């Protein structure tokens, strides 16, 4: 398994952000992670990446156990995050933002390959993020994560604020990325869109899992109930 999580819980002070979350994601599979704002999705991604210093439970990445806050080990094992809000380096050019994501891990995602995936990045390679559209900035953020040649790629609110045309382009790129065998965990409010590319879907509500199952054949009624707190 790429990811195995058991009884994962986390707090912000007295607030319980995650409560007993368990799931697994196979190598090369795509998980759609859905739920209302505040459901715990971003907290879950932060834990995976080693960005939360404290949590309870058990987590393995590619068979290796991860301790709370172990950012370096998560990165070494091949995790990369495309964060909500993109978090690009404003003083760097597009090309420099891509280069800063590179590691010594072997893989298909050279800068040239990323520019083939998103041709506009070649055209804009000398531009600063402030000179780009929101969609172009998201492509840079995805490209920066790909430059690390990740084994597991996490997306937090992948289509937030993007036009329908850009969303289609981003999801087309995801299909190409999937063919390289990368495991994907995608948070998106566009449930129907993300479930088109996912193998499985998990729904969070107030920090707990209220639905998990195959993305294909999922009934709207079951997911609607889970989205608002009913367990299925």
N, C-alpha and C positions, 0 to 999 in steps of 0.2 A: 504494500500500500504506500502511496505517496504521503498521505496524511492519515493518522489515527489519533483521535481525540476522545478522551474518556472523562466524564464527570468534571468538566472544566467550569470553574467559577471564578469571578473576579469582582472587585469592588472599587468604587471611587469614594473613599471615606466610608460613610454609612450606606451609600447607595449601592445596591447589588446590581451590577451591569450584566453579568452572566450567571446563570444558575443551573449547574449540572448538565452542561452541553456535551453530547457525545455524537460522534459521526466519523465516517471514514471516506476517503476519496482514493480511488485506484490510480495507478500510473497512467498518464495520458488521458484521463477522464476530465470532464468539465462539470463543475458544480455551480448551479445558480443559487445564490444566497439572497433571499428576499425577506421583506418585513418592513413595517412602518418605521418612520424616523424614531430614533431612540430605542429600537428593538435590541440593539447590541451587536449589530453587524460590524461596525467599524472597530469596536472594542475587540471583537474576535480576530479581525485581520491584524490589529496591532499586537495581539498576543502571538500570533503566528510568526510575525516578523521580529519578535524580541523587543518590541517597543514598550511593553508594559513590565515594570519591574517586579510586580507581585501578582500571582494568581494561584489557584489551587487546582489539582487534577493531574492528568497524565497526557502527554502529547509526544508523538514520535513523528519525525520527518524522514522519509525514506529509510525507515527502520531504526533511526537513532533517536534516543530520548532527548528531549529539550527541557532545560531548566528555565524558570522565570527570568526574563530579562536577558537571555543569552543571544544578543543581537548578532555577534560575530559568528556563532555556530549556525544560526538560521541562514545567514548570508552564505556561509561556507557550504551548506547543504543545498544551496541552489534556490532559495526563495528570493523573489523580487516583488516589489509593490508599486503599482500605479496609484498614487494617493488621490483622494478627493481633493479637488482644487489644484491639481497638477504639481504644485510646489517646485516650479522650475527656478533655476538660478538666473535672476534678472540681469545680472552684469555679464553673463556669458552669451555667446552666440548659440544658434541652434546646433551647429556642429559640436561646439564645446560642451553643450549640455548632453549630447549623445556620448561624447568621448568620456565624460566623467563617470558614466555608468559602466564602462568596460572593466572586466576582471580578466584573470588569466585562465578562466574556464574555457575549454574548447567547446565549439558549437558553431551553428550555421550563421549566427547573427553578427556579421561584420557590419560596419557602418554602411558599406555599399549595399548590403542586403536590406538593411533597414530603409535606406533611401529608395530601393526598388519597391519595398512594401508601401511606402508613403512617398511618392515622387515629389510632392510639394516640399519635402524637407531638403531635397537637393537644391531646389530653386531658392529656398529661404535659408540656406546654410549659414550665411553671414549675418542674418537678422537677429535681433534681440527678441525675447518672448513678448515684450510689450508691443512689438510691431506685428504680431501675429493675431489671427482670429482665435476664438476659443477652441474651435475644432483643430486648428493647426497646433495650438499649444498642447492639446490632448495627444495628438500624434507624436509630438516631441516627448511627452511623458511616457508614452508606451514604448517609443524607440529607446529612450534612456534605460528603461527596465530590460528590454530585449538585449541591449548591448552587453548585459551581464551573462547572457546565454543561460537564463534560469531554467531549472527543472520544474519549478512551481511558480506560476505567475498569478498574482493577486490584483484584482481591480476593485477599487472602492468608488462606487457610483460612476460607472464607466460612461454613461450617456448624459450625465447631469449638465444642463445648460447648452446642449448641442442641438443643432438643427437636424431635422429628419434626414436630410441628405448626408450629413456628416456621420450620423449614427449608422446609416447603412454602410458607409465606407469603412467605419471602424469595425463593424461586425463582419464585413467581408474579410478584413485583415485578420480577425480572430480565426476564421476558418483556415487561413494559410498557416497561422501560428500553430493551430491544433495539429496540423499534418506533420509537424516536426516532433510530435510526441510530448509536448509540454502539457503539464497538468494545470488547469485553469480553475480559479475560484473567482466568480464574477458577482459583485453586488450591483444591482441595477433596479430602479423602480419600474422600468418597462418590463413587466413580468413575461408577457407573451414573447417579446423579442429575445430575452435572455434564455428562455426555455426552448427556443428553436435550436440553439446551439449546444445546450447542456445535456449531459447524460442523466443527471439527477438534480433535484431541487430540494432545498431545505428552507423552511420558514422559521424565523425568529419572532417571538412576541414577548416583550418585557424580559429579555435575557434568556428565555427558554425556547427549546425547539418544540414547535407545535405541529410541524408537518415535515416528513421526509419521504421521498419516493422517486420513482423514475419521472423524468421531465416529460417524456412522450406518454400520451394517454392520461395525463393528469387532468382531473376534472376541475372546472372553474369553481364549482361549489365547495369542494373540499379545501382548495387553497384559500378561498374567500373566508371560510370559517376559521382556518388556521391563522390567517393574516390578522384577524381581529380577536384571537385568543382561544378559539376552540381547538382542542387537540384531535388529530386524526391518526 
